[in-house]
Amino acid sequence: MSLRANRVAEQMKKEIGDIIGKKIKDPRIGFMTVTDVRVSGDLQIAKVYISVLGDEEQRQNTLKGLAKAKGFIRSEVGSRIRLRKTPEILFEIDESIDYGNRIETLLHEINDQSSEKQD
């Protein structure tokens, strides 16, 4: 990814988090965090990775709420960041946090088992 795309991605991450937190009142959107934004090299598409607190149903509801608000979010980003064309926004659940938690749980289990064997 180019330096410019990186800068645009970082700025979008900050702005989208702010827009969702302060301007969107959709009850479907639960407690969520924008974890990462990846912008294509031509600045046409921005994948916004989000982490949602809650179960699978809460995640799906949040994605539906964000999909409905996508046009508003895109126009807000366009007015805050000066680009010739505002990238198309795609929202995706960031699975890396769940993956990290699962690894941590497994490591704790292994550690507990090895402690029991030593006793």
C-alpha positions in Angstrom: 0.0 0.0 0.0 1.3 3.4 -0.9 2.2 6.1 1.7 -0.7 8.2 0.5 -3.2 5.3 0.8 -1.9 4.7 4.4 -2.4 8.3 5.3 -5.9 8.3 3.9 -6.7 5.1 5.7 -5.5 6.4 9.1 -7.5 9.6 8.6 -10.6 7.7 7.6 -10.3 5.4 10.6 -10.3 8.4 12.9 -13.2 10.2 11.1 -15.4 7.1 10.7 -15.0 6.3 14.4 -16.0 9.8 15.3 -19.0 9.8 12.8 -20.3 6.5 14.1 -19.9 7.5 17.7 -21.4 11.0 17.5 -23.7 11.3 14.5 -25.4 7.9 14.0 -28.3 7.1 16.3 -29.3 3.7 14.8 -30.3 1.4 17.8 -29.0 -1.6 15.9 -25.4 -0.3 16.1 -24.1 -1.6 19.4 -20.8 -0.8 21.1 -18.2 -1.1 18.4 -14.7 0.1 17.5 -13.1 0.8 14.2 -10.0 -1.4 14.4 -8.5 -0.8 10.9 -9.2 0.7 7.5 -7.5 -0.5 4.4 -7.7 1.6 1.3 -7.0 0.3 -2.2 -4.0 1.7 -4.0 -6.3 3.7 -6.3 -8.2 5.1 -3.3 -11.5 3.7 -4.8 -12.4 1.2 -2.0 -12.0 1.4 1.7 -12.5 -1.8 3.8 -13.4 -0.7 7.3 -12.8 -3.4 9.9 -14.9 -3.2 13.1 -15.0 -5.0 16.4 -18.4 -5.4 18.0 -19.0 -6.2 21.7 -21.6 -8.9 21.9 -22.8 -12.1 20.3 -23.2 -13.0 16.6 -26.7 -11.5 16.4 -25.4 -8.2 17.8 -22.6 -8.2 15.1 -25.1 -8.9 12.3 -27.4 -6.1 13.6 -24.5 -3.7 13.7 -23.4 -4.6 10.2 -27.0 -4.0 9.0 -27.2 -0.7 10.7 -23.8 0.4 9.2 -24.9 -0.8 5.7 -28.0 1.4 6.0 -25.9 4.4 7.1 -23.1 3.8 4.6 -24.1 6.7 2.3 -24.3 9.1 5.1 -21.0 8.0 6.5 -19.4 8.3 3.1 -20.7 11.8 2.5 -19.5 12.9 6.0 -16.1 11.4 5.3 -16.1 13.2 2.0 -16.7 16.6 3.6 -14.1 16.0 6.3 -11.3 14.6 4.1 -10.4 16.5 0.9 -10.2 13.9 -1.8 -11.2 14.1 -5.4 -13.4 11.0 -5.0 -14.4 9.6 -1.6 -13.7 5.8 -1.5 -16.6 3.3 -1.5 -16.9 2.0 2.1 -17.2 -1.7 2.9 -17.7 -2.8 6.5 -16.3 -6.1 7.7 -16.1 -7.7 11.2 -12.5 -7.9 12.4 -12.0 -11.5 13.4 -8.5 -11.0 14.7 -9.5 -10.0 18.2 -11.6 -13.2 18.6 -8.8 -15.2 17.1 -6.3 -13.6 19.6 -8.7 -14.3 22.5 -9.1 -17.9 21.5 -5.3 -18.4 21.3 -4.9 -16.8 24.8 -7.6 -19.1 26.2 -5.8 -22.2 24.8 -2.4 -21.0 26.1 -3.9 -20.6 29.6 -5.4 -24.1 29.4 -2.0 -25.5 28.4 -0.3 -23.6 31.2 -2.8 -24.8 33.8 -2.4 -28.4 32.6 1.4 -28.3 32.8 1.1 -26.7 36.3 -1.1 -29.6 37.4 1.3 -32.2 36.1 4.2 -30.6 38.0 2.4 -30.8 41.3 
